Amino acid sequence: MRRTLLRLSLPFREPFVTASGVTTQREIALLRLEDDSGTRGYGEAAPFEPYDGVALDEVLEALRRGPTSAGPPQARAAEEMARLDLFARREARPVGEPGALAVVVNRTLSAGPPGEAAAHAALGARAGFQCFKLKVGLPDDEDRVRAVREAIGPWPALRVDANGSWGVDEAVAAIERLAAYDLEMVEQPCPSLEELAAVRRRVEVPITADESIASADDVRDAASVGACDLVNVKVSASGGVSGARAALREATAQGLGAFLSSTLDGPWGIAAALQLAASERLTVASGLATLELFDSPLARLVAPPAGGVMAVPPGPGLGVEVEPSALADAVVEELD
C-alpha cells in the first residue's frame, strides 16, 4: 500500500471570526492510499488548534509514522477515512448507507460585524436555509444576534455558538439577553461539562455540548452531570467515522439530541459526515454546509447546499472525485 501525505491550504472567502480570533486560511492534512491495482482512497485530518488545541504539525508527524492506535484523533480519523474510501471504491459502493439522499444543514455565520452577518444571513434565507448558527462570544453579540434575527425573520431556527468563551455567570447573563431573539440552542457557552451543567440549571434555552464531546464516553459523562440537552459530534475530533457513530448512538441511548458538524473541514471530511448523518437518520440540522466559506476549487468537490439540505455523495467510497488541478492548487507541501 503506497502512502502519500499532503499539507493543504484552503483560503476563506472572507476572514472567519470567532471568539478565539480571526482566520484567513484553513490548513488540513490529506492522506492518500493506493493499492497495487491503482485504486486510491483519501482521508482527511482537520485539526483546528484554536478549537481543539491540536497542531497540524503534530497530526502530520503521527501520519508520517504510519497507522497507529495512538496519536491525535484527527490522525486516526484520516487513516480510517482513507481505508474506508479505498475499500468501498474496490467494491463500487458508498462508505455510508446506499440510497441515502440528503441531510438538513444549517448555515454558519462568523462573528463579524453585525451588518455583514446579517447580509450573509439574508442570502442564506433566500437560498432556503431554515437553520442558522451564529458565532458569539464578543462584546457586540447582542447587536449581531439582533441583526441576524431581523434579516432572517421569525421562522428559521437560530442557534449561537460561544466556543467555550464564557464563564458561568457571564454565560447566564448573555443567554438571558440573547433569548429575546428566539434561540434554538446555545453551543458550548463554557469550557467544561461541569460549567455547562451549572449554566443549564439556570437558563431555559437548550444547551449543546460541542468541544467537550469527542467520544461515547464523553457523551455518557455529559449526561451523568446534566451538562446538555444535545451534543454536537465531529468526525475528526472523534477519531473517525466509527468513533463519531458511537458518540451519536450513545447520545440517543442517553436521551440527548445529536447532530454532526465540521471543524471547517475539507471535502473529504464533509462527505464522510454527510454519509454518516444520513446513515444515522439525524433529524437536527447538521453544521456541514461550511465548504461555501472557502475560495478554493476543492470546496466544489462536494455539491453545495440547496434549499437548506445537502445531497449525500453517492459514492463510490466517499464520493469525492479528486481533480488533479484542484488538488494541486491547494497543496502546500508533500511529505515523505
C-alpha positions in Angstrom: 0.0 0.0 0.0 1.5 3.3 -1.1 1.1 6.3 1.2 1.2 10.0 0.2 0.8 12.7 2.7 -0.1 16.3 1.7 -0.4 19.5 3.6 -3.2 21.6 2.0 -4.3 25.2 2.4 -7.8 26.5 1.7 -8.3 30.3 1.8 -11.5 31.7 3.2 -13.7 33.9 1.0 -13.7 36.4 3.9 -11.9 36.3 7.3 -13.7 33.9 9.6 -14.2 35.4 13.0 -14.9 33.6 16.3 -14.3 34.4 19.9 -10.9 32.8 19.5 -9.7 35.1 16.8 -9.7 35.7 13.0 -8.7 33.0 10.5 -7.9 33.7 6.8 -7.0 30.2 5.6 -7.5 26.6 6.7 -4.7 24.1 6.6 -5.5 20.4 6.7 -3.7 17.1 6.0 -4.6 14.7 3.3 -3.6 11.0 3.3 -3.8 9.1 0.0 -3.6 5.3 0.0 -3.1 3.5 -3.3 -3.2 -0.3 -3.7 -1.4 -2.4 -6.3 -4.4 -2.1 -8.7 -4.2 1.7 -8.7 -7.3 2.2 -6.6 -7.0 5.2 -4.3 -8.6 6.2 -1.0 -8.4 9.6 0.6 -8.6 10.5 4.3 -8.6 14.0 5.8 -7.2 15.2 9.1 -8.7 18.5 10.1 -7.3 19.7 13.5 -8.1 23.3 14.3 -5.8 24.5 17.1 -7.9 27.4 18.3 -10.8 25.0 18.7 -9.3 21.6 19.8 -5.7 22.6 20.8 -4.2 20.2 18.3 -1.5 21.4 16.0 -1.4 20.3 12.3 2.3 19.5 12.6 1.5 17.1 15.4 -1.0 15.3 13.2 1.3 15.2 10.2 4.0 13.7 12.3 1.7 11.0 13.5 0.6 10.2 10.0 4.2 10.0 8.8 4.8 7.3 11.3 2.0 5.2 9.7 -1.1 3.5 11.0 -1.4 3.6 14.8 -4.0 3.4 17.5 -2.2 6.2 19.4 -1.7 9.9 18.4 -4.2 12.6 17.9 -7.7 11.6 17.0 -7.5 13.6 13.8 -4.7 11.4 12.5 -6.7 8.3 13.3 -9.7 9.8 11.5 -7.6 10.3 8.4 -6.3 6.7 8.5 -9.8 5.2 8.9 -11.3 7.5 6.3 -8.7 6.7 3.7 -9.2 2.9 4.3 -12.9 3.2 4.2 -12.8 5.2 1.0 -10.3 2.7 -0.6 -12.2 -0.5 0.4 -15.6 0.9 -0.7 -14.2 2.0 -4.0 -12.9 -1.5 -4.6 -16.4 -2.7 -4.2 -18.1 0.2 -6.1 -20.2 1.2 -3.1 -20.5 4.2 -0.9 -18.9 4.3 2.6 -22.3 5.1 4.0 -25.7 3.6 3.5 -26.6 3.0 -0.2 -29.6 5.2 -1.3 -29.2 7.9 1.3 -30.3 11.1 -0.3 -30.0 14.4 1.7 -29.1 15.9 5.1 -30.7 19.0 6.6 -27.9 21.6 7.3 -27.5 25.0 8.9 -25.8 28.0 7.5 -22.8 29.0 9.6 -22.2 32.7 10.2 -19.0 34.1 11.6 -18.8 36.7 14.4 -18.0 39.5 12.0 -19.6 43.0 12.1 -23.4 42.8 12.7 -24.2 44.2 9.2 -22.0 41.6 7.5 -23.5 38.8 9.5 -27.0 40.0 8.7 -26.2 40.3 4.9 -24.9 36.7 4.9 -27.9 35.5 6.8 -30.3 37.2 4.4 -28.6 35.5 1.5 -29.0 32.2 3.3 -32.7 32.8 4.0 -33.2 33.5 0.3 -31.4 30.3 -0.5 -33.8 28.3 1.6 -31.8 27.6 4.8 -34.2 27.0 7.8 -31.4 27.0 10.4 -28.6 29.4 11.1 -25.6 29.1 13.5 -24.0 32.4 14.6 -20.7 32.7 16.3 -20.8 34.7 19.5 -18.5 35.5 22.5 -17.6 39.1 21.6 -18.8 42.5 23.1 -21.2 43.2 20.2 -23.0 39.9 20.4 -26.5 41.3 21.0 -26.2 43.7 18.1 -25.1 40.8 15.8 -27.8 38.4 17.0 -30.5 41.1 16.7 -29.3 41.9 13.1 -29.3 38.3 12.0 -32.8 37.7 13.5 -34.2 40.7 11.7 -32.5 39.6 8.5 -34.0 36.0 8.5 -37.3 36.8 10.1 -39.2 34.9 12.8 -39.4 31.4 11.2 -35.9 30.0 10.7 -34.1 28.5 13.7 -31.2 30.5 15.1 -28.5 28.9 17.3 -25.5 30.6 18.7 -22.0 29.2 19.4 -19.7 30.7 22.0 -16.9 28.1 21.6 -16.5 27.9 25.4 -15.6 31.6 25.7 -17.8 32.5 28.7 -17.7 31.8 32.4 -20.8 30.5 34.1 -22.3 33.9 35.3 -21.2 35.6 32.1 -22.9 32.8 30.1 -26.2 33.0 32.0 -26.3 36.8 31.6 -25.6 36.6 27.9 -28.1 33.8 27.3 -30.8 35.6 29.1 -30.2 38.7 27.0 -30.0 36.8 23.7 -33.0 34.6 24.5 -35.2 37.5 23.4 -34.2 36.7 19.8 -35.8 33.2 20.0 -32.7 30.9 20.2 -32.9 27.2 19.2 -29.9 26.4 21.3 -26.6 27.7 22.7 -23.5 25.7 21.8 -20.7 25.3 24.3 -21.2 28.5 26.3 -18.4 27.5 28.8 -15.3 25.2 28.5 -16.2 22.3 30.9 -19.1 19.9 31.3 -19.5 21.0 34.9 -19.8 24.6 33.9 -22.3 23.7 31.2 -24.4 21.9 33.8 -24.3 25.0 36.0 -25.5 27.2 33.2 -28.2 24.7 32.1 -29.7 24.7 35.5 -30.2 28.5 35.3 -31.4 29.1 31.8 -34.3 27.9 29.6 -32.6 27.8 26.2 -31.3 24.3 25.4 -27.6 23.8 25.9 -25.4 21.9 23.4 -22.0 20.4 24.3 -19.6 20.7 21.4 -15.9 21.0 22.2 -16.5 18.8 25.3 -17.6 15.9 23.2 -15.3 13.6 21.2 -16.3 10.1 22.2 -19.2 7.9 23.5 -17.5 8.2 27.0 -17.7 12.0 26.8 -21.4 11.7 25.9 -22.0 9.5 29.0 -20.1 11.9 31.2 -22.2 14.8 29.8 -25.4 13.0 30.5 -24.3 12.0 34.0 -23.8 15.6 35.2 -26.7 17.0 33.2 -24.5 19.2 31.1 -26.6 19.5 28.0 -29.7 18.8 26.0 -27.9 18.0 22.8 -24.4 17.0 21.6 -22.5 18.2 18.6 -20.2 15.5 17.2 -17.3 15.9 14.8 -15.8 13.1 12.7 -12.3 14.4 13.0 -12.3 15.0 16.8 -13.9 11.6 17.3 -11.1 9.8 15.6 -13.1 8.8 12.6 -16.5 7.7 11.4 -16.7 4.7 13.8 -15.9 6.9 16.8 -18.5 9.6 15.7 -21.1 6.9 15.1 -20.6 5.5 18.6 -21.0 9.0 20.1 -24.2 9.6 18.2 -25.7 6.3 19.2 -24.7 6.9 22.8 -26.5 10.3 22.7 -29.6 8.5 21.6 -29.3 6.0 24.4 -28.9 8.8 26.9 -32.0 10.7 25.6 -29.9 13.5 24.2 -30.4 15.2 20.8 -27.4 14.9 18.4 -26.1 16.2 15.2 -22.8 16.4 13.3 -20.8 19.4 12.2 -17.4 20.1 10.8 -14.4 21.8 12.2 -14.2 23.8 8.9 -13.3 20.6 7.2 -12.3 19.9 3.6 -14.4 18.0 1.1 -13.4 14.5 2.3 -14.4 15.2 5.9 -17.7 16.8 4.8 -18.5 13.8 2.5 -17.8 11.3 5.3 -20.0 13.3 7.8 -22.9 13.6 5.2 -22.8 9.8 4.6 -22.8 9.2 8.4 -25.5 11.7 9.1 -27.8 10.0 6.6 -27.0 6.5 7.8 -27.8 7.5 11.4 -31.1 9.3 10.3 -30.2 12.5 12.1 -33.0 15.0 12.2 -31.4 18.0 13.9 -29.8 20.3 11.3 -26.1 19.5 11.0 -23.3 22.0 10.6 -21.9 20.6 7.4 -22.5 23.5 4.9 -19.1 25.1 5.6 -17.3 24.4 2.3 -19.1 27.5 0.9 -16.9 29.6 3.3 -13.8 28.7 1.2 -12.4 30.2 -2.0 -10.9 27.0 -3.4 -11.6 24.6 -6.2 -11.6 21.8 -3.5 -14.7 23.4 -2.0 -16.6 22.5 -5.1 -15.9 18.7 -5.0 -19.0 18.2 -2.8 -22.3 19.5 -4.1 -23.3 22.8 -2.3 -26.5 23.0 -0.2 -29.8 23.7 -1.9 -32.9 24.7 -0.1 -31.2 24.1 3.3 -30.2 20.5 2.5 -27.1 18.8 1.2 -27.1 15.8 -1.1 -25.3 12.8 0.2 -22.4 11.8 -2.0 -23.5 8.5 -3.6 -20.0 7.0 -3.8 -18.1 5.1 -4.8 -16.3 5.4 -1.5 -16.7 8.9 -0.1 -17.9 10.1 -3.4 -15.3 12.8 -3.7 -13.7 12.7 -7.2 -10.3 14.3 -6.9 -9.5 16.6 -9.7 -5.7 16.9 -10.1 -5.8 20.6 -10.8 -8.0 21.4 -7.8 -5.7 19.4 -5.6 -2.5 21.0 -7.0 -4.0 24.4 -6.4 -4.2 23.7 -2.6 -1.0 21.7 -2.0 1.5 23.5 0.2 3.8 20.6 0.9 4.2 16.9 0.1 5.8 15.0 2.9 7.9 11.9 2.7 
